[in-house]
Amino acid sequence: MKSYLTKDIRNVGIVGHGGTGKTQLVSSLLYTAGMTQRWGKVAEGSTTTDWDEEEIGRKISIQTGLAYAEWPCTLCAGNTVKINFIDLPGYSTFVTEAKASLIAADAALIAVDAHVGAQVTTEKVWDYCTEYDIPRAFVLTQMDRELASFERSMESLQEVFGRNVVALQLPIGTERGFRGVIDLVSMKAHMYKPDGDGKPSIEEIPAALADDAKEAHEKLVEMIAEGDDALMEEFFREGTIPIADLIPGVRKAIVAEKIFPVLMAASLHNY
């Protein structure tokens, strides 16, 4: 059995309201990382973390599911890290299971249905993360669903959890036209093929979205620089923060719980 150094292990709790696509997200992450040869789907009962007959039959998570993936770390000189995914139930009947297992996590990824926004269990798992002092990020799921809205979801999250909820990505396309995201750190477009391997092609930002991306990037940079004298000085001097300093700055701000970044996915098509 392969052994890992403690510094190369990440324990990530996948939490959120029931039905937000947590298990499907984990399944797509495992497939994209090459950990599974078959792309498991909740509807087919073939996901890795929902293996119990009751879970497969009901198509919901009842207990904690565990899986892991290996992935190169951009902040670790390209070293491979082991990411342990802790797939946790979201329905109210089983939410105490989520609280009990979340204590083992280093960080949490809170799944939020892009059609609905913040829900009751979203607030509950946020409170658990606060209690355990766990850094957290949001992922808007089902971005390709009819009536899914990045803007409405962001408004919902910021209204409930505050201005420190900040976009790390912008969507390219809406609802069924969703095809990728703009990375607001690197300022590049990540375009995906439907039902593909989950690895994007990196392109320039579409001209129609350039102004929105610039505005969102500046907001992110300002949030990262707040409270960090060195970055704030660089920001005022240069008008921005170079990517070589911005990437570790983002990590530092997330770990310190200064920001709670928002990502996006459409796991049923492996975006």
RAMO-V978837 format. One record per backbone hydrogen bond with DSSP energy under -1.0 kcal/mol. CO is the residue of the C=O (numbers start at 0). NH is the residue of the N-H. Records with the same first field share a line. If there is no record, write none. Layout:
CO=NH, NH
//
This chain:
4=7
5=8
7=81
9=83
10=105, 106
11=85
12=108
13=87
14=110
16=19
20=24
21=25
22=26
23=27
24=28
25=29
26=30
27=31
28=32
29=34
30=33
37=39
40=45
41=44
51=55
52=56
53=57
54=58
64=86
66=84
68=82
70=80
72=75, 77
75=78
78=72
80=70
81=9
82=68
83=11
84=66
85=13
86=64
89=17
90=93
93=96
94=98
95=99
96=100
97=101
100=103
101=104
106=12
107=136
108=14
109=138
111=140
112=115, 116
113=148
118=122
119=123
120=124
121=125
122=126
123=127
124=128
125=129
126=130
127=131
128=133
134=107
136=109
137=262
138=111
139=264
140=113
141=144
144=147
148=152
149=153
150=154
151=155
152=156
153=157
154=158
155=159
156=160
157=161
161=164
163=259
165=261
167=183
169=181
171=178, 179
173=176
174=177
178=191
179=171
180=189
181=169
182=186
187=182
188=202
189=180
190=200
192=195
200=190
202=188
205=208
206=209
208=212
209=213
210=214
211=215
212=216
213=217
214=218
215=219
216=220
217=221
218=222
219=223
220=224
221=225
224=227
227=231
228=232
229=233
230=234
231=235
232=236
233=237
234=238
241=244, 245
242=246
244=248
245=249
246=250
247=251
248=252
249=253
250=254
251=255
252=257, 258
253=256
259=165
260=137
261=167
262=139
264=142
265=268, 270
266=269
268=194
//
